[in-house]
């Protein structure tokens, strides 16, 4: 997200990202927020939602991407990325 959006500050970039999410077609109700190894981006987007933004989105899921260096296969398809979508069920779950 940081490298895709232009802005004078990281907050300017976040504002543009959140505005784009708010401008999604009405069919988009559920989003997975993808991060590499951490949940920082997901937590930031949840903060915007809790502050009253993203009213068009009903549910956010944390997604963590793990990039595996050595996996197998031929040279073209040697690397594999795992995307883990976490469930939000259960009152006592802590993701961070």
N, CA, C and O atoms as a GROMACS GRO file, in nm:
protein
  384
    1UNK      N    1   0.083  -0.118   0.000
    1UNK     CA    2   0.000   0.000   0.000
    1UNK      C    3   0.087   0.124   0.000
    1UNK      O    4   0.060   0.220  -0.073
    2UNK      N    5   0.190   0.123   0.080
    2UNK     CA    6   0.275   0.241   0.095
    2UNK      C    7   0.341   0.279  -0.037
    2UNK      O    8   0.349   0.398  -0.069
    3UNK      N    9   0.388   0.183  -0.113
    3UNK     CA   10   0.457   0.213  -0.238
    3UNK      C   11   0.361   0.244  -0.353
    3UNK      O   12   0.402   0.302  -0.454
    4UNK      N   13   0.236   0.206  -0.341
    4UNK     CA   14   0.138   0.226  -0.448
    4UNK      C   15   0.080   0.367  -0.447
    4UNK      O   16   0.058   0.426  -0.553
    5UNK      N   17   0.055   0.422  -0.329
    5UNK     CA   18  -0.011   0.552  -0.317
    5UNK      C   19   0.091   0.664  -0.300
    5UNK      O   20   0.193   0.649  -0.232
    6UNK      N   21   0.061   0.777  -0.364
    6UNK     CA   22   0.145   0.895  -0.349
    6UNK      C   23   0.089   0.982  -0.236
    6UNK      O   24  -0.031   0.981  -0.209
    7UNK      N   25   0.179   1.055  -0.172
    7UNK     CA   26   0.136   1.146  -0.066
    7UNK      C   27   0.257   1.203   0.006
    7UNK      O   28   0.368   1.150  -0.004
    8UNK      N   29   0.233   1.312   0.077
    8UNK     CA   30   0.342   1.376   0.150
    8UNK      C   31   0.376   1.303   0.279
    8UNK      O   32   0.486   1.320   0.332
    9UNK      N   33   0.285   1.224   0.329
    9UNK     CA   34   0.310   1.151   0.453
    9UNK      C   35   0.244   1.014   0.444
    9UNK      O   36   0.164   0.988   0.354
   10UNK      N   37   0.277   0.930   0.538
   10UNK     CA   38   0.216   0.797   0.542
   10UNK      C   39   0.066   0.809   0.568
   10UNK      O   40  -0.012   0.729   0.518
   11UNK      N   41   0.026   0.909   0.647
   11UNK     CA   42  -0.117   0.929   0.674
   11UNK      C   43  -0.192   0.971   0.548
   11UNK      O   44  -0.307   0.932   0.528
   12UNK      N   45  -0.127   1.052   0.461
   12UNK     CA   46  -0.188   1.088   0.332
   12UNK      C   47  -0.213   0.962   0.249
   12UNK      O   48  -0.317   0.949   0.185
   13UNK      N   49  -0.117   0.870   0.250
   13UNK     CA   50  -0.130   0.746   0.174
   13UNK      C   51  -0.242   0.658   0.231
   13UNK      O   52  -0.320   0.600   0.156
   14UNK      N   53  -0.250   0.651   0.363
   14UNK     CA   54  -0.356   0.573   0.426
   14UNK      C   55  -0.492   0.633   0.392
   14UNK      O   56  -0.587   0.560   0.363
   15UNK      N   57  -0.502   0.765   0.396
   15UNK     CA   58  -0.629   0.831   0.366
   15UNK      C   59  -0.674   0.798   0.223
   15UNK      O   60  -0.792   0.772   0.201
   16UNK      N   61  -0.583   0.798   0.129
   16UNK     CA   62  -0.617   0.765  -0.011
   16UNK      C   63  -0.661   0.618  -0.022
   16UNK      O   64  -0.755   0.586  -0.094
   17UNK      N   65  -0.591   0.531   0.049
   17UNK     CA   66  -0.625   0.389   0.048
   17UNK      C   67  -0.765   0.367   0.105
   17UNK      O   68  -0.846   0.296   0.045
   18UNK      N   69  -0.794   0.426   0.220
   18UNK     CA   70  -0.925   0.411   0.283
   18UNK      C   71  -1.034   0.471   0.194
   18UNK      O   72  -1.142   0.413   0.182
   19UNK      N   73  -1.007   0.585   0.133
   19UNK     CA   74  -1.104   0.646   0.042
   19UNK      C   75  -1.132   0.555  -0.076
   19UNK      O   76  -1.247   0.546  -0.121
   20UNK      N   77  -1.030   0.488  -0.129
   20UNK     CA   78  -1.051   0.393  -0.238
   20UNK      C   79  -1.137   0.275  -0.193
   20UNK      O   80  -1.224   0.229  -0.268
   21UNK      N   81  -1.115   0.227  -0.072
   21UNK     CA   82  -1.198   0.118  -0.020
   21UNK      C   83  -1.343   0.163  -0.004
   21UNK      O   84  -1.435   0.087  -0.031
   22UNK      N   85  -1.362   0.286   0.039
   22UNK     CA   86  -1.497   0.339   0.054
   22UNK      C   87  -1.566   0.359  -0.080
   22UNK      O   88  -1.689   0.365  -0.086
   23UNK      N   89  -1.489   0.370  -0.186
   23UNK     CA   90  -1.544   0.392  -0.320
   23UNK      C   91  -1.568   0.261  -0.397
   23UNK      O   92  -1.607   0.264  -0.513
   24UNK      N   93  -1.544   0.148  -0.334
   24UNK     CA   94  -1.567   0.020  -0.400
   24UNK      C   95  -1.714   0.004  -0.436
   24UNK      O   96  -1.801   0.062  -0.371
   25UNK      N   97  -1.743  -0.073  -0.541
   25UNK     CA   98  -1.884  -0.100  -0.575
   25UNK      C   99  -1.958  -0.162  -0.457
   25UNK      O  100  -1.897  -0.227  -0.372
   26UNK      N  101  -2.086  -0.143  -0.453
   26UNK     CA  102  -2.168  -0.189  -0.339
   26UNK      C  103  -2.165  -0.341  -0.320
   26UNK      O  104  -2.198  -0.390  -0.212
   27UNK      N  105  -2.126  -0.415  -0.422
   27UNK     CA  106  -2.118  -0.561  -0.410
   27UNK      C  107  -2.006  -0.605  -0.315
   27UNK      O  108  -2.010  -0.716  -0.263
   28UNK      N  109  -1.908  -0.520  -0.291
   28UNK     CA  110  -1.796  -0.553  -0.203
   28UNK      C  111  -1.837  -0.526  -0.059
   28UNK      O  112  -1.852  -0.410  -0.019
   29UNK      N  113  -1.855  -0.632   0.018
   29UNK     CA  114  -1.897  -0.619   0.158
   29UNK      C  115  -1.795  -0.676   0.256
   29UNK      O  116  -1.794  -0.641   0.374
   30UNK      N  117  -1.709  -0.765   0.206
   30UNK     CA  118  -1.611  -0.833   0.291
   30UNK      C  119  -1.474  -0.816   0.227
   30UNK      O  120  -1.456  -0.838   0.108
   31UNK      N  121  -1.377  -0.776   0.311
   31UNK     CA  122  -1.240  -0.758   0.260
   31UNK      C  123  -1.141  -0.832   0.349
   31UNK      O  124  -1.158  -0.840   0.471
   32UNK      N  125  -1.038  -0.885   0.286
   32UNK     CA  126  -0.923  -0.938   0.357
   32UNK      C  127  -0.810  -0.837   0.344
   32UNK      O  128  -0.777  -0.794   0.233
   33UNK      N  129  -0.753  -0.799   0.455
   33UNK     CA  130  -0.642  -0.703   0.455
   33UNK      C  131  -0.513  -0.782   0.470
   33UNK      O  132  -0.487  -0.842   0.575
   34UNK      N  133  -0.433  -0.782   0.364
   34UNK     CA  134  -0.314  -0.866   0.353
   34UNK      C  135  -0.189  -0.793   0.402
   34UNK      O  136  -0.162  -0.680   0.362
   35UNK      N  137  -0.114  -0.858   0.488
   35UNK     CA  138   0.015  -0.809   0.537
   35UNK      C  139   0.119  -0.920   0.523
   35UNK      O  140   0.085  -1.037   0.507
   36UNK      N  141   0.243  -0.881   0.528
   36UNK     CA  142   0.352  -0.977   0.528
   36UNK      C  143   0.399  -0.999   0.671
   36UNK      O  144   0.458  -0.909   0.731
   37UNK      N  145   0.372  -1.116   0.726
   37UNK     CA  146   0.415  -1.161   0.858
   37UNK      C  147   0.348  -1.092   0.976
   37UNK      O  148   0.345  -1.150   1.085
   38UNK      N  149   0.294  -0.973   0.960
   38UNK     CA  150   0.237  -0.898   1.072
   38UNK      C  151   0.093  -0.859   1.042
   38UNK      O  152   0.043  -0.881   0.932
   39UNK      N  153   0.027  -0.801   1.141
   39UNK     CA  154  -0.112  -0.758   1.125
   39UNK      C  155  -0.126  -0.606   1.132
   39UNK      O  156  -0.236  -0.556   1.154
   40UNK      N  157  -0.019  -0.534   1.113
   40UNK     CA  158  -0.020  -0.388   1.127
   40UNK      C  159  -0.122  -0.320   1.035
   40UNK      O  160  -0.198  -0.235   1.080
   41UNK      N  161  -0.124  -0.358   0.909
   41UNK     CA  162  -0.216  -0.298   0.814
   41UNK      C  163  -0.361  -0.329   0.848
   41UNK      O  164  -0.447  -0.242   0.843
   42UNK      N  165  -0.387  -0.453   0.885
   42UNK     CA  166  -0.521  -0.494   0.926
   42UNK      C  167  -0.567  -0.411   1.046
   42UNK      O  168  -0.679  -0.359   1.047
   43UNK      N  169  -0.481  -0.399   1.145
   43UNK     CA  170  -0.516  -0.324   1.265
   43UNK      C  171  -0.541  -0.176   1.233
   43UNK      O  172  -0.629  -0.114   1.292
   44UNK      N  173  -0.465  -0.121   1.142
   44UNK     CA  174  -0.484   0.018   1.100
   44UNK      C  175  -0.621   0.035   1.033
   44UNK      O  176  -0.693   0.130   1.063
   45UNK      N  177  -0.656  -0.056   0.943
   45UNK     CA  178  -0.785  -0.048   0.873
   45UNK      C  179  -0.900  -0.068   0.972
   45UNK      O  180  -1.002   0.001   0.961
   46UNK      N  181  -0.885  -0.159   1.066
   46UNK     CA  182  -0.988  -0.178   1.170
   46UNK      C  183  -1.005  -0.049   1.250
   46UNK      O  184  -1.117  -0.014   1.286
   47UNK      N  185  -0.896   0.021   1.278
   47UNK     CA  186  -0.905   0.149   1.348
   47UNK      C  187  -0.989   0.250   1.272
   47UNK      O  188  -1.069   0.322   1.332
   48UNK      N  189  -0.970   0.257   1.142
   48UNK     CA  190  -1.053   0.346   1.059
   48UNK      C  191  -1.200   0.303   1.067
   48UNK      O  192  -1.289   0.388   1.078
   49UNK      N  193  -1.225   0.172   1.061
   49UNK     CA  194  -1.363   0.121   1.067
   49UNK      C  195  -1.427   0.157   1.201
   49UNK      O  196  -1.542   0.201   1.206
   50UNK      N  197  -1.353   0.140   1.309
   50UNK     CA  198  -1.405   0.171   1.442
   50UNK      C  199  -1.429   0.321   1.460
   50UNK      O  200  -1.511   0.361   1.542
   51UNK      N  201  -1.358   0.402   1.382
   51UNK     CA  202  -1.375   0.547   1.389
   51UNK      C  203  -1.490   0.596   1.299
   51UNK      O  204  -1.512   0.717   1.286
   52UNK      N  205  -1.562   0.503   1.236
   52UNK     CA  206  -1.678   0.539   1.156
   52UNK      C  207  -1.656   0.540   1.006
   52UNK      O  208  -1.748   0.571   0.930
   53UNK      N  209  -1.536   0.508   0.963
   53UNK     CA  210  -1.510   0.499   0.819
   53UNK      C  211  -1.548   0.360   0.769
   53UNK      O  212  -1.582   0.272   0.848
   54UNK      N  213  -1.542   0.340   0.638
   54UNK     CA  214  -1.568   0.210   0.574
   54UNK      C  215  -1.706   0.155   0.608
   54UNK      O  216  -1.722   0.036   0.632
   55UNK      N  217  -1.805   0.242   0.610
   55UNK     CA  218  -1.942   0.198   0.641
   55UNK      C  219  -1.997   0.104   0.535
   55UNK      O  220  -2.095   0.033   0.561
   56UNK      N  221  -1.937   0.104   0.418
   56UNK     CA  222  -1.980   0.014   0.311
   56UNK      C  223  -1.926  -0.128   0.328
   56UNK      O  224  -1.970  -0.219   0.257
   57UNK      N  225  -1.835  -0.147   0.419
   57UNK     CA  226  -1.774  -0.279   0.442
   57UNK      C  227  -1.832  -0.340   0.568
   57UNK      O  228  -1.829  -0.280   0.675
   58UNK      N  229  -1.885  -0.463   0.554
   58UNK     CA  230  -1.948  -0.530   0.668
   58UNK      C  231  -1.849  -0.608   0.753
   58UNK      O  232  -1.866  -0.621   0.874
   59UNK      N  233  -1.744  -0.662   0.690
   59UNK     CA  234  -1.652  -0.747   0.764
   59UNK      C  235  -1.511  -0.735   0.707
   59UNK      O  236  -1.491  -0.730   0.586
   60UNK      N  237  -1.413  -0.731   0.798
   60UNK     CA  238  -1.271  -0.730   0.760
   60UNK      C  239  -1.205  -0.854   0.817
   60UNK      O  240  -1.228  -0.891   0.932
   61UNK      N  241  -1.123  -0.918   0.736
   61UNK     CA  242  -1.048  -1.035   0.782
   61UNK      C  243  -0.899  -1.006   0.774
   61UNK      O  244  -0.852  -0.946   0.678
   62UNK      N  245  -0.825  -1.049   0.875
   62UNK     CA  246  -0.679  -1.039   0.867
   62UNK      C  247  -0.623  -1.151   0.779
   62UNK      O  248  -0.659  -1.267   0.795
   63UNK      N  249  -0.535  -1.114   0.688
   63UNK     CA  250  -0.469  -1.211   0.600
   63UNK      C  251  -0.319  -1.188   0.612
   63UNK      O  252  -0.271  -1.076   0.597
   64UNK      N  253  -0.246  -1.295   0.640
   64UNK     CA  254  -0.101  -1.285   0.652
   64UNK      C  255  -0.038  -1.367   0.541
   64UNK      O  256  -0.075  -1.482   0.518
   65UNK      N  257   0.058  -1.307   0.472
   65UNK     CA  258   0.128  -1.375   0.364
   65UNK      C  259   0.265  -1.420   0.412
   65UNK      O  260   0.342  -1.341   0.469
   66UNK      N  261   0.295  -1.546   0.389
   66UNK     CA  262   0.426  -1.601   0.416
   66UNK      C  263   0.490  -1.639   0.284
   66UNK      O  264   0.433  -1.717   0.208
   67UNK      N  265   0.606  -1.585   0.257
   67UNK     CA  266   0.677  -1.618   0.134
   67UNK      C  267   0.782  -1.725   0.166
   67UNK      O  268   0.872  -1.704   0.248
   68UNK      N  269   0.767  -1.838   0.101
   68UNK     CA  270   0.855  -1.952   0.124
   68UNK      C  271   0.968  -1.946   0.022
   68UNK      O  272   0.944  -1.945  -0.099
   69UNK      N  273   1.093  -1.943   0.070
   69UNK     CA  274   1.208  -1.932  -0.020
   69UNK      C  275   1.234  -2.061  -0.098
   69UNK      O  276   1.244  -2.060  -0.220
   70UNK      N  277   1.243  -2.170  -0.028
   70UNK     CA  278   1.275  -2.298  -0.092
   70UNK      C  279   1.156  -2.390  -0.076
   70UNK      O  280   1.114  -2.423   0.035
   71UNK      N  281   1.102  -2.431  -0.190
   71UNK     CA  282   0.986  -2.518  -0.183
   71UNK      C  283   1.001  -2.638  -0.273
   71UNK      O  284   0.986  -2.752  -0.228
   72UNK      N  285   1.029  -2.617  -0.398
   72UNK     CA  286   1.042  -2.728  -0.491
   72UNK      C  287   0.981  -2.693  -0.624
   72UNK      O  288   0.945  -2.577  -0.648
   73UNK      N  289   0.970  -2.789  -0.710
   73UNK     CA  290   0.916  -2.765  -0.843
   73UNK      C  291   1.024  -2.721  -0.938
   73UNK      O  292   1.143  -2.726  -0.906
   74UNK      N  293   0.983  -2.678  -1.057
   74UNK     CA  294   1.083  -2.635  -1.154
   74UNK      C  295   1.123  -2.490  -1.127
   74UNK      O  296   1.067  -2.426  -1.038
   75UNK      N  297   1.216  -2.439  -1.202
   75UNK     CA  298   1.272  -2.306  -1.176
   75UNK      C  299   1.168  -2.195  -1.184
   75UNK      O  300   1.173  -2.100  -1.107
   76UNK      N  301   1.075  -2.206  -1.276
   76UNK     CA  302   0.974  -2.100  -1.294
   76UNK      C  303   0.876  -2.097  -1.176
   76UNK      O  304   0.836  -1.990  -1.132
   77UNK      N  305   0.839  -2.214  -1.126
   77UNK     CA  306   0.738  -2.222  -1.020
   77UNK      C  307   0.800  -2.273  -0.890
   77UNK      O  308   0.738  -2.352  -0.818
   78UNK      N  309   0.918  -2.228  -0.860
   78UNK     CA  310   0.992  -2.277  -0.744
   78UNK      C  311   0.940  -2.219  -0.612
   78UNK      O  312   0.940  -2.287  -0.510
   79UNK      N  313   0.896  -2.093  -0.614
   79UNK     CA  314   0.855  -2.027  -0.491
   79UNK      C  315   0.703  -2.033  -0.473
   79UNK      O  316   0.626  -2.027  -0.568
   80UNK      N  317   0.664  -2.045  -0.348
   80UNK     CA  318   0.522  -2.051  -0.315
   80UNK      C  319   0.494  -1.950  -0.204
   80UNK      O  320   0.572  -1.938  -0.110
   81UNK      N  321   0.385  -1.880  -0.215
   81UNK     CA  322   0.340  -1.788  -0.112
   81UNK      C  323   0.213  -1.843  -0.049
   81UNK      O  324   0.120  -1.881  -0.119
   82UNK      N  325   0.212  -1.848   0.083
   82UNK     CA  326   0.093  -1.892   0.156
   82UNK      C  327   0.020  -1.768   0.207
   82UNK      O  328   0.080  -1.680   0.266
   83UNK      N  329  -0.111  -1.763   0.183
   83UNK     CA  330  -0.195  -1.657   0.236
   83UNK      C  331  -0.289  -1.720   0.339
   83UNK      O  332  -0.374  -1.803   0.304
   84UNK      N  333  -0.272  -1.681   0.464
   84UNK     CA  334  -0.350  -1.738   0.574
   84UNK      C  335  -0.459  -1.637   0.611
   84UNK      O  336  -0.430  -1.524   0.649
   85UNK      N  337  -0.585  -1.680   0.601
   85UNK     CA  338  -0.698  -1.597   0.640
   85UNK      C  339  -0.743  -1.643   0.779
   85UNK      O  340  -0.778  -1.760   0.797
   86UNK      N  341  -0.741  -1.552   0.875
   86UNK     CA  342  -0.775  -1.587   1.012
   86UNK      C  343  -0.924  -1.570   1.037
   86UNK      O  344  -0.986  -1.478   0.985
   87UNK      N  345  -0.979  -1.659   1.117
   87UNK     CA  346  -1.118  -1.652   1.157
   87UNK      C  347  -1.133  -1.549   1.270
   87UNK      O  348  -1.042  -1.533   1.352
   88UNK      N  349  -1.246  -1.482   1.273
   88UNK     CA  350  -1.274  -1.386   1.380
   88UNK      C  351  -1.372  -1.443   1.482
   88UNK      O  352  -1.424  -1.370   1.566
   89UNK      N  353  -1.397  -1.572   1.476
   89UNK     CA  354  -1.490  -1.635   1.569
   89UNK      C  355  -1.425  -1.650   1.705
   89UNK      O  356  -1.304  -1.669   1.716
   90UNK      N  357  -1.506  -1.642   1.807
   90UNK     CA  358  -1.458  -1.661   1.944
   90UNK      C  359  -1.430  -1.528   2.011
   90UNK      O  360  -1.363  -1.441   1.955
   91UNK      N  361  -1.480  -1.513   2.130
   91UNK     CA  362  -1.467  -1.387   2.202
   91UNK      C  363  -1.326  -1.363   2.254
   91UNK      O  364  -1.285  -1.248   2.269
   92UNK      N  365  -1.252  -1.467   2.282
   92UNK     CA  366  -1.124  -1.451   2.348
   92UNK      C  367  -1.005  -1.468   2.254
   92UNK      O  368  -0.893  -1.489   2.301
   93UNK      N  369  -1.028  -1.460   2.126
   93UNK     CA  370  -0.917  -1.475   2.033
   93UNK      C  371  -0.835  -1.348   2.027
   93UNK      O  372  -0.889  -1.238   2.020
   94UNK      N  373  -0.706  -1.365   2.031
   94UNK     CA  374  -0.614  -1.252   2.013
   94UNK      C  375  -0.528  -1.283   1.892
   94UNK      O  376  -0.466  -1.389   1.884
   95UNK      N  377  -0.526  -1.191   1.797
   95UNK     CA  378  -0.448  -1.214   1.676
   95UNK      C  379  -0.311  -1.149   1.682
   95UNK      O  380  -0.223  -1.184   1.603
   96UNK      N  381  -0.291  -1.056   1.773
   96UNK     CA  382  -0.161  -0.990   1.777
   96UNK      C  383  -0.089  -1.019   1.906
   96UNK      O  384   0.022  -0.971   1.927
   0.00000   0.00000   0.00000
